[in-house]
Amino acid sequence: MLKPALTAEEWDYVAEAHIGDGLSDHIDRMFRRPLDIDETLHAAAAIALHDCRRPVGFTRADVRWLRANQWSEMCQSIADRIEALLPPENA
């Protein structure tokens, strides 16, 4: 299992701030610590893709479908990567 892109607290910030424009500024304020480029990109991808109303957004339903229809180990890997970009299930 991959490390989630954001903590539950950070996802709360995303929801409250209605992040869209000025994403990099929001990420800097949200983490309150310096990030390396991989952490920044992981967080930005998660924020950009978490809304299922967007044409490129992912949902927990996508993860469940991939896990239920495992044609190969690749499906598990894809499900893990998508899940790491989603908010916690109880959020």
Kinemage of the C-alpha trace (Angstrom):
@kinemage 1
@onewidth
@group {chain A} dominant
@subgroup {mainchain}
@vectorlist {calphas} color= white
{ca met a 1} P 0.000 0.000 0.000
{ca leu a 2} L 1.307 3.440 -0.920
{ca lys a 3} L 1.480 6.340 1.498
{ca pro a 4} L -1.581 8.593 1.083
{ca ala a 5} L -0.853 11.873 -0.666
{ca leu a 6} L -2.546 13.908 2.087
{ca thr a 7} L -3.537 13.350 5.702
{ca ala a 8} L -7.166 13.623 6.831
{ca glu a 9} L -6.356 17.077 8.255
{ca glu a 10} L -4.860 18.203 4.953
{ca trp a 11} L -7.941 16.939 3.062
{ca asp a 12} L -10.099 18.989 5.449
{ca tyr a 13} L -8.057 22.052 4.484
{ca val a 14} L -8.598 21.242 0.789
{ca ala a 15} L -12.364 20.996 1.296
{ca glu a 16} L -12.598 24.191 3.342
{ca ala a 17} L -10.338 26.262 1.089
{ca his a 18} L -12.045 25.233 -2.178
{ca ile a 19} L -8.610 24.851 -3.675
{ca gly a 20} L -8.354 25.338 -7.388
{ca asp a 21} L -6.500 28.453 -8.470
{ca gly a 22} L -3.140 29.119 -6.867
{ca leu a 23} L -2.641 25.452 -6.022
{ca ser a 24} L 1.062 25.729 -5.254
{ca asp a 25} L 0.441 28.558 -2.745
{ca his a 26} L -2.203 26.473 -0.986
{ca ile a 27} L 0.095 23.451 -0.846
{ca asp a 28} L 2.870 25.545 0.725
{ca arg a 29} L 0.492 26.848 3.428
{ca met a 30} L -1.185 23.489 3.994
{ca phe a 31} L 1.915 21.454 4.795
{ca arg a 32} L 3.627 24.085 6.963
{ca arg a 33} L 6.954 22.440 6.162
{ca pro a 34} L 9.254 22.285 3.159
{ca leu a 35} L 8.333 19.583 0.660
{ca asp a 36} L 10.503 17.853 -1.864
{ca ile a 37} L 9.326 17.837 -5.460
{ca asp a 38} L 7.861 14.313 -5.253
{ca glu a 39} L 5.725 15.208 -2.213
{ca thr a 40} L 4.531 18.397 -3.892
{ca leu a 41} L 3.569 16.607 -7.099
{ca his a 42} L 1.833 13.809 -5.161
{ca ala a 43} L -0.241 16.344 -3.219
{ca ala a 44} L -1.045 18.371 -6.338
{ca ala a 45} L -2.171 15.243 -8.206
{ca ala a 46} L -4.390 14.195 -5.329
{ca ile a 47} L -6.050 17.602 -5.099
{ca ala a 48} L -6.516 17.848 -8.854
{ca leu a 49} L -8.013 14.363 -9.216
{ca his a 50} L -10.105 13.860 -6.081
{ca asp a 51} L -13.334 15.385 -7.396
{ca cys a 52} L -15.354 12.732 -9.236
{ca arg a 53} L -17.372 15.472 -10.970
{ca arg a 54} L -14.308 16.322 -13.009
{ca pro a 55} L -13.765 14.282 -16.182
{ca val a 56} L -10.361 13.084 -14.942
{ca gly a 57} L -11.364 12.513 -11.312
{ca phe a 58} L -11.070 9.183 -9.472
{ca thr a 59} L -13.433 7.749 -6.870
{ca arg a 60} L -13.435 4.971 -4.282
{ca ala a 61} L -15.815 3.145 -6.652
{ca asp a 62} L -12.997 3.039 -9.208
{ca val a 63} L -10.672 1.490 -6.621
{ca arg a 64} L -13.305 -1.075 -5.577
{ca trp a 65} L -13.935 -1.988 -9.212
{ca leu a 66} L -10.237 -2.490 -9.910
{ca arg a 67} L -9.840 -4.649 -6.794
{ca ala a 68} L -12.896 -6.757 -7.696
{ca asn a 69} L -11.799 -7.232 -11.317
{ca gln a 70} L -8.165 -8.147 -10.884
{ca trp a 71} L -7.096 -9.443 -14.261
{ca ser a 72} L -3.482 -9.048 -13.265
{ca glu a 73} L -1.173 -7.744 -10.569
{ca met a 74} L -1.214 -4.494 -12.518
{ca cys a 75} L -4.841 -3.896 -11.427
{ca gln a 76} L -3.776 -4.087 -7.771
{ca ser a 77} L -0.922 -1.671 -8.427
{ca ile a 78} L -3.219 0.786 -10.211
{ca ala a 79} L -5.803 0.527 -7.413
{ca asp a 80} L -3.089 1.226 -4.818
{ca arg a 81} L -1.860 4.289 -6.729
{ca ile a 82} L -5.364 5.700 -7.179
{ca glu a 83} L -6.259 5.031 -3.547
{ca ala a 84} L -3.188 6.993 -2.409
{ca leu a 85} L -4.640 10.028 -4.241
{ca leu a 86} L -8.064 9.878 -2.551
{ca pro a 87} L -9.223 11.390 0.745
{ca pro a 88} L -9.696 8.943 3.636
{ca glu a 89} L -12.924 6.932 3.374
{ca asn a 90} L -14.379 8.447 6.551
{ca ala a 91} L -13.765 12.043 5.378
